[in-house]
Amino acid sequence: MPGGTRYELKLDGFRALAFARGPGRTMLQSRTGRDLAPGFPLLADAIAHLPEGVVLDGEIVATVDGVFAFEQLLRTRTAREADDVAVSYICFDLLAHPEHGDLRQHPLAERLELLTDVLTGAGPPLEQVMATRDRDEALHWRNALAAAGIEGLVCKGMATLYRPKAAAHRWLKHRRSDSTDARLLGFAGTARRPRTLLLELADGRTIATTPQLDTRQARQIADASAGRLGTPVRDPEHGQVFPLADPLVVEVALSTGRHATARFLRLRGD
């Protein structure tokens, strides 16, 4: 990536911009523009102690016994505190600085250098995201920390400006995925051209595959399903669905995290 690649841990939390405006004036702005500060007063207080004019980009996360737990963020502050749920703001970018002004048109490398300076001495609950320039180390983290709730990696170019929606400067998200077997309960589409597979995972969850099957994959499923199809039914989400009277076993790449996805890999013949 431009300027070399930086690999950051991808966390599962509330993305928020943090505006340091002094005591009682901190704002934690969600993607929809809502101020989250009232629900996270300890974070707001910590941010208020940063130099006025600082604007951070980061993620509000919750951990239980060292494991990231997104669902805890959906509980009330009182409930979290009663169960000793730790909440942190993990910073991964600096958008404004009291002396240097708006930094969004500065390279990421410069923004990170200033971010480290701004956070010096801050300590929990404010933390800088865990990151490395070493690809092998990043891939090791991705796998080794999966049990702690890490979703994967975010890859950024060190020379890029803060324009994450621009195609040339977009962050790349590399989610961790596991290959697993699943029961093929049915599929959406037509008998000759299956589009989306409806699966049952080992833990009992049902999930639909994404993206849609390509022509070769659709032909494989159609051929293997011949003679097994039940009467098609209408599904409010997937349209016409053909159930399998005798389910097949397929292998899928299952991503981890709150928004898990299943990508069809192959039919299992064993």
C-alpha positions in Angstrom: 0.0 0.0 0.0 1.2 3.6 -0.5 4.1 4.3 1.9 4.2 0.7 3.1 1.5 -1.2 5.0 0.5 -0.9 8.6 -1.5 -3.8 10.1 -3.9 -3.0 12.9 -6.1 -5.3 14.9 -9.8 -5.1 13.8 -11.9 -4.6 16.9 -15.7 -5.2 17.4 -17.2 -2.1 19.0 -18.7 1.3 18.5 -16.8 3.4 16.0 -16.6 7.0 17.3 -14.8 10.3 16.8 -13.6 11.8 20.1 -13.6 15.6 20.4 -11.6 16.9 23.4 -13.2 20.2 24.4 -12.4 20.3 28.1 -14.3 19.1 31.2 -17.9 18.4 30.6 -17.7 19.2 26.9 -16.3 15.9 25.4 -18.2 14.5 22.5 -18.0 10.9 21.3 -19.7 11.0 17.9 -21.1 7.8 16.4 -21.2 7.1 12.7 -24.8 8.4 12.7 -23.8 11.6 14.5 -25.2 10.7 17.9 -23.2 11.7 21.0 -22.3 8.6 22.9 -20.5 10.4 25.7 -23.4 10.3 28.2 -23.4 6.5 28.1 -19.6 6.3 28.7 -18.8 9.0 31.3 -15.4 7.4 32.2 -14.3 7.6 28.6 -15.6 11.2 28.3 -13.7 12.2 31.4 -10.4 10.7 30.1 -10.7 12.4 26.8 -11.5 15.7 28.5 -8.0 15.6 30.0 -6.4 15.6 26.5 -5.3 18.9 25.0 -8.4 20.9 23.8 -8.8 20.7 20.1 -7.7 17.1 19.7 -9.9 14.9 17.5 -9.4 11.2 17.6 -10.8 8.3 15.5 -11.2 5.1 17.4 -13.4 2.3 18.7 -15.3 2.0 22.0 -14.9 -1.6 23.1 -15.9 -3.7 26.1 -14.0 -6.6 27.6 -14.9 -9.3 30.1 -11.9 -11.3 31.5 -9.7 -10.0 28.7 -12.1 -11.0 25.9 -13.8 -8.4 23.7 -17.6 -8.6 24.2 -19.6 -6.3 21.8 -22.9 -7.3 23.4 -21.8 -5.6 26.7 -21.9 -2.2 24.9 -25.6 -2.7 24.4 -26.3 -2.9 28.1 -26.9 0.0 30.4 -23.9 1.7 32.0 -25.3 0.6 35.4 -25.5 -3.0 34.3 -21.9 -3.0 32.9 -20.5 -1.4 36.1 -22.3 -4.0 38.3 -20.6 -6.8 36.4 -17.2 -5.1 36.3 -17.2 -4.8 32.5 -14.2 -2.8 31.3 -14.8 -0.2 28.7 -12.0 1.4 26.7 -11.5 3.8 23.8 -9.0 2.3 21.4 -7.5 5.1 19.2 -6.2 4.5 15.7 -6.0 7.9 14.2 -5.6 11.6 15.0 -7.7 14.0 12.8 -6.9 17.3 14.5 -4.3 18.8 16.8 -4.3 22.1 18.8 -1.0 23.2 17.3 -1.1 21.5 13.9 -4.8 22.0 13.1 -6.7 19.7 10.7 -4.5 16.7 10.0 -6.7 14.8 7.5 -4.6 15.9 4.6 -1.4 14.8 6.3 0.0 11.3 5.6 -0.9 8.6 8.1 2.7 8.3 9.3 2.6 11.9 10.5 -0.8 11.5 12.1 0.4 8.5 14.0 3.5 10.2 15.3 1.4 13.0 16.7 -1.2 10.5 18.1 1.5 8.7 20.1 2.6 12.1 21.5 -0.9 13.1 22.4 -1.6 9.9 24.2 1.7 9.9 26.1 0.8 9.6 29.8 -2.9 9.1 29.1 -3.2 5.4 30.0 -6.4 3.4 30.3 -9.2 3.7 29.4 -7.5 5.4 26.4 -5.2 3.1 24.4 -3.6 3.1 21.0 -4.5 0.2 18.8 -2.1 -2.7 18.6 -0.3 -2.5 15.2 2.7 -3.7 13.3 4.5 -3.2 10.0 5.4 -6.9 9.9 3.0 -9.0 7.8 4.0 -12.3 9.4 3.6 -10.9 12.9 0.2 -9.4 11.9 -1.1 -12.8 10.6 0.2 -14.4 13.8 -1.8 -11.9 15.9 -4.9 -12.5 13.8 -4.9 -16.2 14.6 -3.5 -16.2 18.1 -5.8 -13.5 19.4 -9.0 -14.9 17.8 -10.1 -16.4 21.1 -9.9 -12.9 22.6 -12.6 -11.7 20.1 -10.3 -10.1 17.5 -12.1 -10.0 14.2 -9.1 -9.7 11.9 -6.8 -7.0 10.6 -7.2 -3.5 9.1 -4.5 -2.7 6.5 -3.5 0.9 5.9 -1.0 2.7 3.7 1.4 4.9 5.7 1.4 7.6 3.1 -2.4 7.8 2.7 -4.5 10.8 3.7 -7.6 10.5 5.9 -10.1 9.7 3.1 -11.2 6.2 4.0 -14.2 6.4 1.5 -11.9 7.3 -1.5 -11.1 4.2 -3.5 -7.4 5.0 -3.8 -7.0 5.4 0.0 -9.5 2.9 1.3 -8.6 0.8 4.3 -8.5 -2.9 3.6 -10.2 -5.2 6.2 -8.8 -8.7 6.4 -11.2 -10.7 8.6 -10.1 -14.0 10.1 -12.0 -16.9 8.8 -12.2 -20.6 9.6 -13.1 -23.4 7.2 -15.9 -25.5 8.6 -18.5 -28.0 7.5 -22.2 -27.2 7.4 -25.4 -29.0 6.5 -27.0 -27.7 3.3 -30.7 -27.4 4.1 -31.8 -25.8 0.9 -31.1 -23.0 -1.5 -32.6 -19.9 -3.0 -32.9 -19.4 -6.8 -34.0 -22.0 -9.2 -33.5 -25.8 -9.4 -31.1 -25.3 -12.2 -29.4 -22.2 -11.0 -29.1 -22.1 -7.2 -28.1 -18.6 -6.0 -27.7 -18.7 -2.2 -27.2 -21.7 0.1 -29.1 -22.0 3.4 -27.0 -23.8 5.9 -27.1 -25.2 9.4 -23.8 -24.8 11.3 -22.5 -27.3 13.9 -23.7 -25.1 16.8 -27.3 -25.0 15.4 -27.2 -21.6 13.8 -28.6 -21.1 10.3 -26.9 -18.8 7.9 -27.1 -17.9 4.2 -23.9 -17.9 2.0 -22.5 -14.8 0.5 -21.6 -13.8 -2.1 -23.9 -15.5 -4.6 -22.7 -18.7 -6.2 -20.8 -18.4 -9.5 -21.9 -20.5 -12.5 -19.6 -23.4 -11.7 -20.6 -23.6 -8.1 -24.3 -23.3 -9.0 -23.9 -26.2 -11.4 -22.3 -28.3 -8.7 -25.1 -27.7 -6.2 -27.8 -28.3 -8.8 -26.3 -31.6 -9.9 -25.7 -32.8 -6.4 -29.2 -31.8 -5.3 -31.1 -33.6 -8.1 -33.5 -36.1 -6.6 -33.2 -34.5 -3.2 -35.4 -31.4 -3.7 -38.6 -30.9 -1.8 -41.5 -28.6 -2.7 -40.3 -25.0 -3.1 -41.5 -22.5 -0.6 -41.6 -18.7 -0.5 -39.2 -17.1 2.0 -39.7 -13.4 2.9 -35.9 -12.8 2.7 -34.6 -15.1 0.0 -37.7 -15.5 -2.3 -38.2 -19.0 -3.7 -36.4 -21.6 -1.6 -35.9 -25.3 -2.5 -35.5 -27.4 0.7 -33.4 -30.6 0.5 -35.2 -33.7 1.8 -31.7 -35.3 2.3 -29.3 -32.6 3.3 -25.8 -32.5 1.8 -22.6 -31.5 3.6 -20.6 -28.5 2.3 -17.4 -26.8 3.4 -17.6 -23.0 4.0 -15.3 -20.3 5.1 -16.9 -18.8 8.1 -15.8 -15.4 9.2 -15.7 -14.5 12.9 -17.2 -11.6 14.7 -20.7 -10.0 15.1 -21.4 -10.0 11.4 -20.4 -13.5 10.6 -20.6 -14.6 6.9 -20.3 -18.0 5.2 -18.6 -18.3 1.8 -19.2 -21.6 -0.1 -15.9 -23.5 -0.8 -16.9 -26.9 -2.0 -19.2 -30.0 -1.6 -17.9 -32.6 0.9 -17.8 -36.1 -0.6 -16.8 -37.8 2.6 
